Amino acid sequence: MKKVNGTNNKYLKINLNDHSWSVYQISDKDREKYLGGKGLALKIYYDHLKEGLSDIDPLGEENILIFAMGTILSTGAPCSARFEVYAKSPLTGLLFGSSCGGPFGEACKTAGWDGVILTGKSPDPVVLKFNHDSVEFVEAGELWGMNTEELDKALSMSAREASAVIGPAGEAGVLMASIKSGHRFAGRGGLGAVMGSKKVKAIVARGFSHKMEPVHPAGFKKATKKLKKYIHRSEFLKSYRLYGTNAGVRFGIKSGYSPVRNFRDRYHPAVEQTSGEAMAERYTTRSSSCRHCSINCGHKGHYKDGKLHQIPEYETNGMFGSNIENYDTDLIIEWNDLMNSLGMDTISVGGTLAWAMEAAEKGIRKSELEFGKFDNISQIINDIAYLRGEGRELAMGSRWLSEKYGGSDFAIQVKGLEVAAYDPRAAWGQGLSYAVANRGGCHLGSYLVGMEILFPYMKPLSLKGKAEWAIFYEDLFAAMNSLQICQFTGYGILAEYPVPKYIPPVLLRPVVAFFPRLSQLLMNWAGLSQLYTGLTGIKMSQKGILRAGERINKLERWMDFRMNPAGMLDELPGRFLNEKETKFQGKNTVVPLDKLLEEYYLLRRYSAIGEVSESDLRRLDVDL
Ligand code: SF4
């Protein structure tokens, strides 16, 4: 076993055109400025393609696909067995990172590589197998065409090996195709289609020949211990451990963020049947999580066929439950399994089906799909993956469909990415988070619904402080996705936040809203910088972590504007801006996006259309 001080600092670069490979060295300067994971993937993309950003066809050979391992992966740090998949997305036409907690990450990192860069396009379908010093290009043969379950079996990997694979949807170029590793997914943005366009069916890493050793073991151990303590003390994270992300269902019922009938209604009494608590009882669930996780939000449960099945995440549950007026969780489990084996993002497929149901109801597009009718859903999911019949159009996503047929007000997407299962009319900050996220309708950009409803430290229907907190979390999460520590550890950090501990409840919300900077100063995320410094030996402060996050967010946005300016509209679907009346019994509102954006742009130093200036990038030490 070779001991590595800190990180490997090299990527495996594979040229698929001629089946050759080389070593791509990461400089100390880039490691410091971009941290790892998402940040380094972005910088590598920039260094390879900065001259031709406007001419990249996402499914053309010029797009590059990067698998970027987390900096702290395979070190014993909590919730850190994660990696980022990064490329220009065929769904949004913008840069896109998708994080995955599957076993490929650890195998790749312990094979001596901090990541893999795929360039070009293989002439024939191929499986890539690599270890620390060799790469095999194996003809995919009959593996091409297999679903992800069949493929993992056929690859018959040893205990030291792990894979990242695509299913039939990725091969067919479905814009919502995902990449699977173990039972976890890089789900969003259609990156499975990018892998398929390169004719790569699977990448198999043979690892566990290298061991990461912190440069400062004592500091690293201390930071690990601290973060684990935060996680284990958090009452909120206990609910994730017990009920998974579906612990969020009951919050949605109370607050009115549940997606019901293509986000029309915000409430239905039967949503309770899909709660994490109801599913835990019905399926006697148990943990089934990403590797080395201290939270364990993933679950499996006993299904009626007597076997253990993956319990769908909150997002899948919402999109294939209340959003299409289905309250039968058995069906959601079956469809989830099906989409996972075909390799498709459940959020985008669900959002697209709901659009098609409403479009059919309004008579603007013919379809067999109907709210409350489920006998044809499995068939249509298959048809999308294989581009058959109506599935051929649905595979293009809700933005494309609404541009062809009309109905953009109820195409619930931002920048082409279908929105996740939180209705932002219940939490205005979440509306801002969706609108400004570089990757589109992503719930994880700044995830303000956390501060507004899950930890109710801010009034959800208020403007005050929202822009400032959105910026704070966008930068913190960009840095976390670069270290690749799961964003959910952020709840552990939030649980230790001294402001709610020492300020009486009546003053808490005003303090957080009116003094956001001061409140943020009292938050302690130093565990992250201490992990980074302890592992790499590179000095990093708590403030430095946020600055790296800002650099990453802004360089990505600057590149997106060069790549596809028309696609960079920070907007929300008309439904969230204009349709006030819903079936929710609480306060009905729309999102005052213009006001939120005005303050956000000002604080972010963006132009009136949300563009980053070159001088701002220079201020952040970006070398253009
Ligand atoms: S909390 Fe959930 S998503 Fe995060 S690392 Fe653990 S299992 Fe994976």
Residues whose N, C-alpha, C, O or C-beta is under 5 A from the ligand:
A	BS01	SF4	C79 G101 S289 C290 C293 I295 N296 C297 G298 C486 F488
